[in-house]
Amino acid sequence: MTELPFLTVNEWIEEMERLAYGPLALKPWEFEKLTPAEFNQMVDGYRRRQETAEDTMAWALSLLLSPYSKTKIRPSMLLDR
């Protein structure tokens, strides 16, 4: 079993701020009002949206590539999951 690295409170906040201000596009006052549970829910939602976008791109790419391949290209073949 792999142990997770121990983060101090300040290190944890810095990591969460990177997510909040980057991919989640939160403003500082919006981030400060969230509880850790609410923030985690926002991160989970972001990850689900990203997975859905990747699935959609893989599906479209498989449709585009299939006519040029002897074997049927499935979206799952293009994803790293």
Buried (B, 14 or more C-beta within 10 A) or exposed (E): EEEEEEEEEEEEEEEBEEBBBEBBEBEEEEBEEBEEEEBEEBBEEBEEEEEEEBBEEBBEBBEEEEEEEEEEBEBEEBBEE
